[in-house]
Amino acid sequence: ASTLGASAAQSGRYFGAAIAAGKLGDSTYTGILTREFNAVTPENEMKWDATEPSQGRFTYTNGDRILNQGLSNGSKVRGHALLWHAQQPSWAQSLSGSALRSAAINHVTQVATHYKGKIYAWDVVNEAFADGGGGGRRDSNLQRTGNDWIEAAFRAAHTADPNAKLCYNDYNTDGVNAKSTGVYTMVRDFKSRGVPIDCVGFQSHLGTGIPGDYQANLQRFADLGVDVQITELDVAQGGNQASIYSSVTRACMAVTRCTGITVWGIRDSDSWRTGENPLLFDNSGNKKAAYTSVLNAL
Ligand code: XIL
């Protein structure tokens, strides 16, 4: 097939992009989006600060724009992200203990209920593990409410939207390392105790290299009985950008339970990694070499 989405669909997978509501009026942007992609993720619009700017007052206007853009194009919509230490509204940042725990669980319930039946997969919890060699949790206000905050979030999301796939999502977990093994141990524990988790997202914000055990890492999670997804792919532009994109794509294709790939933006000029040109389309919307290498690997 001649587009990313149609090529991924030939093996039952999706190929998605993170998109921004404020860019949907840009015809170059939406032209590429509707032509190439069959999944979307809101880059910011479904985060806590965007959806509950003051406690108990929910605003879904921009999240709904992303949702409707995706649904009207026949695309899957990945929800991102119900709970995260970053991009919290200031009122949540000032809470702690049981007040924060109940506010967080209420947030999960309300947002997942609003989007019930529409979301393919939710990033229920984002980036809860620490970098470095310890393999433990990241310190955060949410973590300080008790180590069970992650499973409480997954249970609340499952109750609110039983048909959405529920994912744990993180970065620097793209190879076998202490951090990814910490996540692996949590997922294994959740599966053994019946905590509802369906998928693990690997952000894959990559520099000029890719871990040699990238595919093996995806496979070890899949072997636990969860789907795996590449959720925020972007790759620094260096001599090997195209080959790294190709390696990521081939790894997903080689893992039966790797259900799809999402790139974190459309054109280089849309990327959060300013000046790194990490995406598949240049500032004018032209296909880069990395685009062709992905298409050929699907
Ligand atoms: C980024 C967005 O791309 C930026 O627009 C925003 O200013 C900060 O967040 N990991 C994630 C994403 O899970 O939500 C982040 O998105 C990038 C890193």
Residues whose N, C-alpha, C, O or C-beta is under 5 A from the ligand:
A	BS01	XIL	E43 W272
